[in-house]
């Protein structure tokens, strides 16, 4: 069997608030909660589990591949909520999106301080670690 990503636990200051934030932004489905976990499920079946650990945690980076229509809706939510966002991970281009890798992208912080990246094209084309969404033939791998 080919390996597939199944689930991850995202450390959260408030697991219920984080679950709701990600559910709305990613248009994910609620999933049954158990133990310390608030869970949502992405359309491809990946389970995101939010839990509040009893210790401080460093911020992590999570990147999500969205189709163009979903990106438009997510970006509209980001702007409407007044959420700080940037075109670059260094946060030098506030209030902008980028056009890297033949698509669009944006960076923001979630309510627990993790770095989120929303992109419309994978970094690698399908068959080279990509997810199968079409990447333009003129996309460069070195950008």
MODELLER restraints for C-alpha pairs under 7 A, 6 or more apart:
rsr = mdl.restraints
at = mdl.atoms
rsr.add(forms.Gaussian(group=physical.xy_distance, feature=features.Distance(at['CA:5:A'], at['CA:46:A']), mean=6.62, stdev=0.5))
rsr.add(forms.Gaussian(group=physical.xy_distance, feature=features.Distance(at['CA:6:A'], at['CA:46:A']), mean=4.89, stdev=0.5))
rsr.add(forms.Gaussian(group=physical.xy_distance, feature=features.Distance(at['CA:6:A'], at['CA:47:A']), mean=6.31, stdev=0.5))
rsr.add(forms.Gaussian(group=physical.xy_distance, feature=features.Distance(at['CA:7:A'], at['CA:46:A']), mean=5.34, stdev=0.5))
rsr.add(forms.Gaussian(group=physical.xy_distance, feature=features.Distance(at['CA:7:A'], at['CA:47:A']), mean=4.49, stdev=0.5))
rsr.add(forms.Gaussian(group=physical.xy_distance, feature=features.Distance(at['CA:7:A'], at['CA:48:A']), mean=5.73, stdev=0.5))
rsr.add(forms.Gaussian(group=physical.xy_distance, feature=features.Distance(at['CA:8:A'], at['CA:47:A']), mean=6.69, stdev=0.5))
rsr.add(forms.Gaussian(group=physical.xy_distance, feature=features.Distance(at['CA:8:A'], at['CA:48:A']), mean=5.48, stdev=0.5))
rsr.add(forms.Gaussian(group=physical.xy_distance, feature=features.Distance(at['CA:8:A'], at['CA:49:A']), mean=6.07, stdev=0.5))
rsr.add(forms.Gaussian(group=physical.xy_distance, feature=features.Distance(at['CA:9:A'], at['CA:48:A']), mean=6.21, stdev=0.5))
rsr.add(forms.Gaussian(group=physical.xy_distance, feature=features.Distance(at['CA:9:A'], at['CA:49:A']), mean=4.60, stdev=0.5))
rsr.add(forms.Gaussian(group=physical.xy_distance, feature=features.Distance(at['CA:9:A'], at['CA:50:A']), mean=5.70, stdev=0.5))
rsr.add(forms.Gaussian(group=physical.xy_distance, feature=features.Distance(at['CA:9:A'], at['CA:51:A']), mean=6.92, stdev=0.5))
rsr.add(forms.Gaussian(group=physical.xy_distance, feature=features.Distance(at['CA:10:A'], at['CA:49:A']), mean=6.01, stdev=0.5))
rsr.add(forms.Gaussian(group=physical.xy_distance, feature=features.Distance(at['CA:10:A'], at['CA:50:A']), mean=4.92, stdev=0.5))
rsr.add(forms.Gaussian(group=physical.xy_distance, feature=features.Distance(at['CA:10:A'], at['CA:51:A']), mean=6.48, stdev=0.5))
rsr.add(forms.Gaussian(group=physical.xy_distance, feature=features.Distance(at['CA:11:A'], at['CA:50:A']), mean=6.06, stdev=0.5))
rsr.add(forms.Gaussian(group=physical.xy_distance, feature=features.Distance(at['CA:11:A'], at['CA:51:A']), mean=5.41, stdev=0.5))
rsr.add(forms.Gaussian(group=physical.xy_distance, feature=features.Distance(at['CA:11:A'], at['CA:52:A']), mean=5.68, stdev=0.5))
rsr.add(forms.Gaussian(group=physical.xy_distance, feature=features.Distance(at['CA:11:A'], at['CA:53:A']), mean=6.40, stdev=0.5))
rsr.add(forms.Gaussian(group=physical.xy_distance, feature=features.Distance(at['CA:12:A'], at['CA:18:A']), mean=6.64, stdev=0.5))
rsr.add(forms.Gaussian(group=physical.xy_distance, feature=features.Distance(at['CA:12:A'], at['CA:50:A']), mean=6.05, stdev=0.5))
rsr.add(forms.Gaussian(group=physical.xy_distance, feature=features.Distance(at['CA:12:A'], at['CA:51:A']), mean=5.51, stdev=0.5))
rsr.add(forms.Gaussian(group=physical.xy_distance, feature=features.Distance(at['CA:12:A'], at['CA:52:A']), mean=4.78, stdev=0.5))
rsr.add(forms.Gaussian(group=physical.xy_distance, feature=features.Distance(at['CA:12:A'], at['CA:112:A']), mean=5.53, stdev=0.5))
rsr.add(forms.Gaussian(group=physical.xy_distance, feature=features.Distance(at['CA:13:A'], at['CA:52:A']), mean=5.58, stdev=0.5))
rsr.add(forms.Gaussian(group=physical.xy_distance, feature=features.Distance(at['CA:13:A'], at['CA:112:A']), mean=5.48, stdev=0.5))
rsr.add(forms.Gaussian(group=physical.xy_distance, feature=features.Distance(at['CA:14:A'], at['CA:52:A']), mean=6.24, stdev=0.5))
rsr.add(forms.Gaussian(group=physical.xy_distance, feature=features.Distance(at['CA:15:A'], at['CA:38:A']), mean=5.89, stdev=0.5))
rsr.add(forms.Gaussian(group=physical.xy_distance, feature=features.Distance(at['CA:15:A'], at['CA:50:A']), mean=4.94, stdev=0.5))
rsr.add(forms.Gaussian(group=physical.xy_distance, feature=features.Distance(at['CA:15:A'], at['CA:51:A']), mean=5.07, stdev=0.5))
rsr.add(forms.Gaussian(group=physical.xy_distance, feature=features.Distance(at['CA:15:A'], at['CA:52:A']), mean=5.91, stdev=0.5))
rsr.add(forms.Gaussian(group=physical.xy_distance, feature=features.Distance(at['CA:16:A'], at['CA:38:A']), mean=5.89, stdev=0.5))
rsr.add(forms.Gaussian(group=physical.xy_distance, feature=features.Distance(at['CA:18:A'], at['CA:50:A']), mean=6.79, stdev=0.5))
rsr.add(forms.Gaussian(group=physical.xy_distance, feature=features.Distance(at['CA:18:A'], at['CA:111:A']), mean=6.62, stdev=0.5))
rsr.add(forms.Gaussian(group=physical.xy_distance, feature=features.Distance(at['CA:19:A'], at['CA:38:A']), mean=6.04, stdev=0.5))
rsr.add(forms.Gaussian(group=physical.xy_distance, feature=features.Distance(at['CA:19:A'], at['CA:39:A']), mean=6.52, stdev=0.5))
rsr.add(forms.Gaussian(group=physical.xy_distance, feature=features.Distance(at['CA:19:A'], at['CA:40:A']), mean=6.56, stdev=0.5))
rsr.add(forms.Gaussian(group=physical.xy_distance, feature=features.Distance(at['CA:19:A'], at['CA:50:A']), mean=6.32, stdev=0.5))
rsr.add(forms.Gaussian(group=physical.xy_distance, feature=features.Distance(at['CA:23:A'], at['CA:29:A']), mean=6.52, stdev=0.5))
rsr.add(forms.Gaussian(group=physical.xy_distance, feature=features.Distance(at['CA:23:A'], at['CA:40:A']), mean=6.50, stdev=0.5))
rsr.add(forms.Gaussian(group=physical.xy_distance, feature=features.Distance(at['CA:25:A'], at['CA:74:A']), mean=5.56, stdev=0.5))
rsr.add(forms.Gaussian(group=physical.xy_distance, feature=features.Distance(at['CA:28:A'], at['CA:40:A']), mean=6.28, stdev=0.5))
rsr.add(forms.Gaussian(group=physical.xy_distance, feature=features.Distance(at['CA:28:A'], at['CA:41:A']), mean=5.72, stdev=0.5))
rsr.add(forms.Gaussian(group=physical.xy_distance, feature=features.Distance(at['CA:28:A'], at['CA:42:A']), mean=4.99, stdev=0.5))
rsr.add(forms.Gaussian(group=physical.xy_distance, feature=features.Distance(at['CA:28:A'], at['CA:43:A']), mean=6.67, stdev=0.5))
rsr.add(forms.Gaussian(group=physical.xy_distance, feature=features.Distance(at['CA:29:A'], at['CA:40:A']), mean=5.57, stdev=0.5))
rsr.add(forms.Gaussian(group=physical.xy_distance, feature=features.Distance(at['CA:29:A'], at['CA:41:A']), mean=5.23, stdev=0.5))
rsr.add(forms.Gaussian(group=physical.xy_distance, feature=features.Distance(at['CA:29:A'], at['CA:42:A']), mean=6.52, stdev=0.5))
rsr.add(forms.Gaussian(group=physical.xy_distance, feature=features.Distance(at['CA:30:A'], at['CA:39:A']), mean=6.51, stdev=0.5))
rsr.add(forms.Gaussian(group=physical.xy_distance, feature=features.Distance(at['CA:30:A'], at['CA:40:A']), mean=4.56, stdev=0.5))
rsr.add(forms.Gaussian(group=physical.xy_distance, feature=features.Distance(at['CA:30:A'], at['CA:41:A']), mean=6.29, stdev=0.5))
rsr.add(forms.Gaussian(group=physical.xy_distance, feature=features.Distance(at['CA:31:A'], at['CA:39:A']), mean=5.18, stdev=0.5))
rsr.add(forms.Gaussian(group=physical.xy_distance, feature=features.Distance(at['CA:31:A'], at['CA:40:A']), mean=4.80, stdev=0.5))
rsr.add(forms.Gaussian(group=physical.xy_distance, feature=features.Distance(at['CA:31:A'], at['CA:41:A']), mean=5.93, stdev=0.5))
rsr.add(forms.Gaussian(group=physical.xy_distance, feature=features.Distance(at['CA:32:A'], at['CA:39:A']), mean=6.33, stdev=0.5))
rsr.add(forms.Gaussian(group=physical.xy_distance, feature=features.Distance(at['CA:33:A'], at['CA:39:A']), mean=5.51, stdev=0.5))
rsr.add(forms.Gaussian(group=physical.xy_distance, feature=features.Distance(at['CA:36:A'], at['CA:51:A']), mean=5.67, stdev=0.5))
rsr.add(forms.Gaussian(group=physical.xy_distance, feature=features.Distance(at['CA:37:A'], at['CA:49:A']), mean=5.64, stdev=0.5))
rsr.add(forms.Gaussian(group=physical.xy_distance, feature=features.Distance(at['CA:37:A'], at['CA:50:A']), mean=5.34, stdev=0.5))
rsr.add(forms.Gaussian(group=physical.xy_distance, feature=features.Distance(at['CA:37:A'], at['CA:51:A']), mean=5.04, stdev=0.5))
rsr.add(forms.Gaussian(group=physical.xy_distance, feature=features.Distance(at['CA:38:A'], at['CA:49:A']), mean=5.71, stdev=0.5))
rsr.add(forms.Gaussian(group=physical.xy_distance, feature=features.Distance(at['CA:38:A'], at['CA:50:A']), mean=5.08, stdev=0.5))
rsr.add(forms.Gaussian(group=physical.xy_distance, feature=features.Distance(at['CA:38:A'], at['CA:51:A']), mean=6.65, stdev=0.5))
rsr.add(forms.Gaussian(group=physical.xy_distance, feature=features.Distance(at['CA:39:A'], at['CA:47:A']), mean=6.72, stdev=0.5))
rsr.add(forms.Gaussian(group=physical.xy_distance, feature=features.Distance(at['CA:39:A'], at['CA:48:A']), mean=5.67, stdev=0.5))
rsr.add(forms.Gaussian(group=physical.xy_distance, feature=features.Distance(at['CA:39:A'], at['CA:49:A']), mean=4.52, stdev=0.5))
rsr.add(forms.Gaussian(group=physical.xy_distance, feature=features.Distance(at['CA:39:A'], at['CA:50:A']), mean=6.24, stdev=0.5))
rsr.add(forms.Gaussian(group=physical.xy_distance, feature=features.Distance(at['CA:40:A'], at['CA:47:A']), mean=5.88, stdev=0.5))
rsr.add(forms.Gaussian(group=physical.xy_distance, feature=features.Distance(at['CA:40:A'], at['CA:48:A']), mean=5.37, stdev=0.5))
rsr.add(forms.Gaussian(group=physical.xy_distance, feature=features.Distance(at['CA:40:A'], at['CA:49:A']), mean=6.68, stdev=0.5))
rsr.add(forms.Gaussian(group=physical.xy_distance, feature=features.Distance(at['CA:41:A'], at['CA:47:A']), mean=4.51, stdev=0.5))
rsr.add(forms.Gaussian(group=physical.xy_distance, feature=features.Distance(at['CA:41:A'], at['CA:48:A']), mean=6.12, stdev=0.5))
rsr.add(forms.Gaussian(group=physical.xy_distance, feature=features.Distance(at['CA:59:A'], at['CA:113:A']), mean=5.88, stdev=0.5))
rsr.add(forms.Gaussian(group=physical.xy_distance, feature=features.Distance(at['CA:59:A'], at['CA:114:A']), mean=4.56, stdev=0.5))
rsr.add(forms.Gaussian(group=physical.xy_distance, feature=features.Distance(at['CA:59:A'], at['CA:115:A']), mean=6.77, stdev=0.5))
rsr.add(forms.Gaussian(group=physical.xy_distance, feature=features.Distance(at['CA:60:A'], at['CA:114:A']), mean=5.06, stdev=0.5))
rsr.add(forms.Gaussian(group=physical.xy_distance, feature=features.Distance(at['CA:60:A'], at['CA:115:A']), mean=6.03, stdev=0.5))
rsr.add(forms.Gaussian(group=physical.xy_distance, feature=features.Distance(at['CA:61:A'], at['CA:114:A']), mean=6.04, stdev=0.5))
rsr.add(forms.Gaussian(group=physical.xy_distance, feature=features.Distance(at['CA:61:A'], at['CA:115:A']), mean=4.63, stdev=0.5))
rsr.add(forms.Gaussian(group=physical.xy_distance, feature=features.Distance(at['CA:61:A'], at['CA:116:A']), mean=5.92, stdev=0.5))
rsr.add(forms.Gaussian(group=physical.xy_distance, feature=features.Distance(at['CA:62:A'], at['CA:115:A']), mean=6.27, stdev=0.5))
rsr.add(forms.Gaussian(group=physical.xy_distance, feature=features.Distance(at['CA:62:A'], at['CA:116:A']), mean=5.04, stdev=0.5))
rsr.add(forms.Gaussian(group=physical.xy_distance, feature=features.Distance(at['CA:62:A'], at['CA:117:A']), mean=6.24, stdev=0.5))
rsr.add(forms.Gaussian(group=physical.xy_distance, feature=features.Distance(at['CA:63:A'], at['CA:116:A']), mean=5.75, stdev=0.5))
rsr.add(forms.Gaussian(group=physical.xy_distance, feature=features.Distance(at['CA:63:A'], at['CA:117:A']), mean=4.42, stdev=0.5))
rsr.add(forms.Gaussian(group=physical.xy_distance, feature=features.Distance(at['CA:63:A'], at['CA:118:A']), mean=5.81, stdev=0.5))
rsr.add(forms.Gaussian(group=physical.xy_distance, feature=features.Distance(at['CA:64:A'], at['CA:117:A']), mean=6.24, stdev=0.5))
rsr.add(forms.Gaussian(group=physical.xy_distance, feature=features.Distance(at['CA:64:A'], at['CA:118:A']), mean=5.04, stdev=0.5))
rsr.add(forms.Gaussian(group=physical.xy_distance, feature=features.Distance(at['CA:64:A'], at['CA:119:A']), mean=6.28, stdev=0.5))
rsr.add(forms.Gaussian(group=physical.xy_distance, feature=features.Distance(at['CA:65:A'], at['CA:118:A']), mean=6.08, stdev=0.5))
rsr.add(forms.Gaussian(group=physical.xy_distance, feature=features.Distance(at['CA:65:A'], at['CA:119:A']), mean=5.01, stdev=0.5))
rsr.add(forms.Gaussian(group=physical.xy_distance, feature=features.Distance(at['CA:65:A'], at['CA:120:A']), mean=5.57, stdev=0.5))
rsr.add(forms.Gaussian(group=physical.xy_distance, feature=features.Distance(at['CA:65:A'], at['CA:121:A']), mean=6.67, stdev=0.5))
rsr.add(forms.Gaussian(group=physical.xy_distance, feature=features.Distance(at['CA:65:A'], at['CA:122:A']), mean=6.72, stdev=0.5))
rsr.add(forms.Gaussian(group=physical.xy_distance, feature=features.Distance(at['CA:66:A'], at['CA:118:A']), mean=6.80, stdev=0.5))
rsr.add(forms.Gaussian(group=physical.xy_distance, feature=features.Distance(at['CA:66:A'], at['CA:119:A']), mean=6.01, stdev=0.5))
rsr.add(forms.Gaussian(group=physical.xy_distance, feature=features.Distance(at['CA:66:A'], at['CA:120:A']), mean=5.07, stdev=0.5))
rsr.add(forms.Gaussian(group=physical.xy_distance, feature=features.Distance(at['CA:67:A'], at['CA:120:A']), mean=5.45, stdev=0.5))
rsr.add(forms.Gaussian(group=physical.xy_distance, feature=features.Distance(at['CA:68:A'], at['CA:120:A']), mean=5.94, stdev=0.5))
rsr.add(forms.Gaussian(group=physical.xy_distance, feature=features.Distance(at['CA:71:A'], at['CA:120:A']), mean=6.90, stdev=0.5))
rsr.add(forms.Gaussian(group=physical.xy_distance, feature=features.Distance(at['CA:84:A'], at['CA:95:A']), mean=6.86, stdev=0.5))
rsr.add(forms.Gaussian(group=physical.xy_distance, feature=features.Distance(at['CA:84:A'], at['CA:108:A']), mean=6.38, stdev=0.5))
rsr.add(forms.Gaussian(group=physical.xy_distance, feature=features.Distance(at['CA:85:A'], at['CA:94:A']), mean=5.80, stdev=0.5))
rsr.add(forms.Gaussian(group=physical.xy_distance, feature=features.Distance(at['CA:85:A'], at['CA:95:A']), mean=5.46, stdev=0.5))
rsr.add(forms.Gaussian(group=physical.xy_distance, feature=features.Distance(at['CA:85:A'], at['CA:106:A']), mean=6.75, stdev=0.5))
rsr.add(forms.Gaussian(group=physical.xy_distance, feature=features.Distance(at['CA:85:A'], at['CA:107:A']), mean=5.53, stdev=0.5))
rsr.add(forms.Gaussian(group=physical.xy_distance, feature=features.Distance(at['CA:85:A'], at['CA:108:A']), mean=4.56, stdev=0.5))
rsr.add(forms.Gaussian(group=physical.xy_distance, feature=features.Distance(at['CA:86:A'], at['CA:93:A']), mean=5.29, stdev=0.5))
rsr.add(forms.Gaussian(group=physical.xy_distance, feature=features.Distance(at['CA:86:A'], at['CA:94:A']), mean=4.31, stdev=0.5))
rsr.add(forms.Gaussian(group=physical.xy_distance, feature=features.Distance(at['CA:86:A'], at['CA:95:A']), mean=5.46, stdev=0.5))
rsr.add(forms.Gaussian(group=physical.xy_distance, feature=features.Distance(at['CA:86:A'], at['CA:96:A']), mean=5.44, stdev=0.5))
rsr.add(forms.Gaussian(group=physical.xy_distance, feature=features.Distance(at['CA:86:A'], at['CA:97:A']), mean=6.46, stdev=0.5))
rsr.add(forms.Gaussian(group=physical.xy_distance, feature=features.Distance(at['CA:86:A'], at['CA:106:A']), mean=5.87, stdev=0.5))
rsr.add(forms.Gaussian(group=physical.xy_distance, feature=features.Distance(at['CA:86:A'], at['CA:107:A']), mean=5.11, stdev=0.5))
rsr.add(forms.Gaussian(group=physical.xy_distance, feature=features.Distance(at['CA:86:A'], at['CA:108:A']), mean=6.44, stdev=0.5))
rsr.add(forms.Gaussian(group=physical.xy_distance, feature=features.Distance(at['CA:87:A'], at['CA:93:A']), mean=5.39, stdev=0.5))
rsr.add(forms.Gaussian(group=physical.xy_distance, feature=features.Distance(at['CA:87:A'], at['CA:94:A']), mean=6.58, stdev=0.5))
rsr.add(forms.Gaussian(group=physical.xy_distance, feature=features.Distance(at['CA:87:A'], at['CA:96:A']), mean=4.94, stdev=0.5))
rsr.add(forms.Gaussian(group=physical.xy_distance, feature=features.Distance(at['CA:87:A'], at['CA:97:A']), mean=4.29, stdev=0.5))
rsr.add(forms.Gaussian(group=physical.xy_distance, feature=features.Distance(at['CA:87:A'], at['CA:98:A']), mean=4.87, stdev=0.5))
rsr.add(forms.Gaussian(group=physical.xy_distance, feature=features.Distance(at['CA:87:A'], at['CA:105:A']), mean=6.76, stdev=0.5))
rsr.add(forms.Gaussian(group=physical.xy_distance, feature=features.Distance(at['CA:87:A'], at['CA:106:A']), mean=5.09, stdev=0.5))
rsr.add(forms.Gaussian(group=physical.xy_distance, feature=features.Distance(at['CA:87:A'], at['CA:107:A']), mean=6.14, stdev=0.5))
rsr.add(forms.Gaussian(group=physical.xy_distance, feature=features.Distance(at['CA:88:A'], at['CA:107:A']), mean=6.45, stdev=0.5))
rsr.add(forms.Gaussian(group=physical.xy_distance, feature=features.Distance(at['CA:89:A'], at['CA:107:A']), mean=6.31, stdev=0.5))
rsr.add(forms.Gaussian(group=physical.xy_distance, feature=features.Distance(at['CA:97:A'], at['CA:104:A']), mean=6.57, stdev=0.5))
rsr.add(forms.Gaussian(group=physical.xy_distance, feature=features.Distance(at['CA:97:A'], at['CA:105:A']), mean=5.55, stdev=0.5))
rsr.add(forms.Gaussian(group=physical.xy_distance, feature=features.Distance(at['CA:97:A'], at['CA:106:A']), mean=4.94, stdev=0.5))
rsr.add(forms.Gaussian(group=physical.xy_distance, feature=features.Distance(at['CA:98:A'], at['CA:104:A']), mean=5.32, stdev=0.5))
rsr.add(forms.Gaussian(group=physical.xy_distance, feature=features.Distance(at['CA:98:A'], at['CA:105:A']), mean=5.09, stdev=0.5))
rsr.add(forms.Gaussian(group=physical.xy_distance, feature=features.Distance(at['CA:98:A'], at['CA:106:A']), mean=6.40, stdev=0.5))
rsr.add(forms.Gaussian(group=physical.xy_distance, feature=features.Distance(at['CA:99:A'], at['CA:105:A']), mean=6.39, stdev=0.5))
rsr.add(forms.Gaussian(group=physical.xy_distance, feature=features.Distance(at['CA:100:A'], at['CA:143:A']), mean=6.79, stdev=0.5))
rsr.add(forms.Gaussian(group=physical.xy_distance, feature=features.Distance(at['CA:101:A'], at['CA:121:A']), mean=6.44, stdev=0.5))
rsr.add(forms.Gaussian(group=physical.xy_distance, feature=features.Distance(at['CA:101:A'], at['CA:123:A']), mean=6.17, stdev=0.5))
rsr.add(forms.Gaussian(group=physical.xy_distance, feature=features.Distance(at['CA:101:A'], at['CA:139:A']), mean=5.76, stdev=0.5))
rsr.add(forms.Gaussian(group=physical.xy_distance, feature=features.Distance(at['CA:101:A'], at['CA:140:A']), mean=6.36, stdev=0.5))
rsr.add(forms.Gaussian(group=physical.xy_distance, feature=features.Distance(at['CA:101:A'], at['CA:143:A']), mean=6.38, stdev=0.5))
rsr.add(forms.Gaussian(group=physical.xy_distance, feature=features.Distance(at['CA:102:A'], at['CA:121:A']), mean=6.52, stdev=0.5))
rsr.add(forms.Gaussian(group=physical.xy_distance, feature=features.Distance(at['CA:102:A'], at['CA:136:A']), mean=6.34, stdev=0.5))
rsr.add(forms.Gaussian(group=physical.xy_distance, feature=features.Distance(at['CA:102:A'], at['CA:139:A']), mean=5.14, stdev=0.5))
rsr.add(forms.Gaussian(group=physical.xy_distance, feature=features.Distance(at['CA:103:A'], at['CA:120:A']), mean=5.20, stdev=0.5))
rsr.add(forms.Gaussian(group=physical.xy_distance, feature=features.Distance(at['CA:103:A'], at['CA:121:A']), mean=5.12, stdev=0.5))
rsr.add(forms.Gaussian(group=physical.xy_distance, feature=features.Distance(at['CA:104:A'], at['CA:119:A']), mean=5.67, stdev=0.5))
rsr.add(forms.Gaussian(group=physical.xy_distance, feature=features.Distance(at['CA:104:A'], at['CA:120:A']), mean=5.41, stdev=0.5))
rsr.add(forms.Gaussian(group=physical.xy_distance, feature=features.Distance(at['CA:105:A'], at['CA:117:A']), mean=6.91, stdev=0.5))
rsr.add(forms.Gaussian(group=physical.xy_distance, feature=features.Distance(at['CA:105:A'], at['CA:118:A']), mean=5.38, stdev=0.5))
rsr.add(forms.Gaussian(group=physical.xy_distance, feature=features.Distance(at['CA:105:A'], at['CA:119:A']), mean=4.24, stdev=0.5))
rsr.add(forms.Gaussian(group=physical.xy_distance, feature=features.Distance(at['CA:105:A'], at['CA:120:A']), mean=6.48, stdev=0.5))
rsr.add(forms.Gaussian(group=physical.xy_distance, feature=features.Distance(at['CA:106:A'], at['CA:117:A']), mean=5.71, stdev=0.5))
rsr.add(forms.Gaussian(group=physical.xy_distance, feature=features.Distance(at['CA:106:A'], at['CA:118:A']), mean=5.40, stdev=0.5))
rsr.add(forms.Gaussian(group=physical.xy_distance, feature=features.Distance(at['CA:106:A'], at['CA:119:A']), mean=6.73, stdev=0.5))
rsr.add(forms.Gaussian(group=physical.xy_distance, feature=features.Distance(at['CA:107:A'], at['CA:115:A']), mean=6.98, stdev=0.5))
rsr.add(forms.Gaussian(group=physical.xy_distance, feature=features.Distance(at['CA:107:A'], at['CA:116:A']), mean=5.58, stdev=0.5))
rsr.add(forms.Gaussian(group=physical.xy_distance, feature=features.Distance(at['CA:107:A'], at['CA:117:A']), mean=4.55, stdev=0.5))
rsr.add(forms.Gaussian(group=physical.xy_distance, feature=features.Distance(at['CA:107:A'], at['CA:118:A']), mean=6.57, stdev=0.5))
rsr.add(forms.Gaussian(group=physical.xy_distance, feature=features.Distance(at['CA:108:A'], at['CA:115:A']), mean=5.95, stdev=0.5))
rsr.add(forms.Gaussian(group=physical.xy_distance, feature=features.Distance(at['CA:108:A'], at['CA:116:A']), mean=5.24, stdev=0.5))
rsr.add(forms.Gaussian(group=physical.xy_distance, feature=features.Distance(at['CA:108:A'], at['CA:117:A']), mean=6.62, stdev=0.5))
rsr.add(forms.Gaussian(group=physical.xy_distance, feature=features.Distance(at['CA:109:A'], at['CA:115:A']), mean=4.79, stdev=0.5))
rsr.add(forms.Gaussian(group=physical.xy_distance, feature=features.Distance(at['CA:109:A'], at['CA:116:A']), mean=5.76, stdev=0.5))
rsr.add(forms.Gaussian(group=physical.xy_distance, feature=features.Distance(at['CA:110:A'], at['CA:116:A']), mean=6.64, stdev=0.5))
rsr.add(forms.Gaussian(group=physical.xy_distance, feature=features.Distance(at['CA:121:A'], at['CA:135:A']), mean=6.18, stdev=0.5))
rsr.add(forms.Gaussian(group=physical.xy_distance, feature=features.Distance(at['CA:122:A'], at['CA:130:A']), mean=5.95, stdev=0.5))
rsr.add(forms.Gaussian(group=physical.xy_distance, feature=features.Distance(at['CA:122:A'], at['CA:131:A']), mean=6.95, stdev=0.5))
rsr.add(forms.Gaussian(group=physical.xy_distance, feature=features.Distance(at['CA:123:A'], at['CA:141:A']), mean=6.99, stdev=0.5))
rsr.add(forms.Gaussian(group=physical.xy_distance, feature=features.Distance(at['CA:124:A'], at['CA:130:A']), mean=4.92, stdev=0.5))
rsr.add(forms.Gaussian(group=physical.xy_distance, feature=features.Distance(at['CA:124:A'], at['CA:141:A']), mean=6.72, stdev=0.5))
rsr.add(forms.Gaussian(group=physical.xy_distance, feature=features.Distance(at['CA:125:A'], at['CA:135:A']), mean=5.97, stdev=0.5))
rsr.add(forms.Gaussian(group=physical.xy_distance, feature=features.Distance(at['CA:126:A'], at['CA:132:A']), mean=4.62, stdev=0.5))
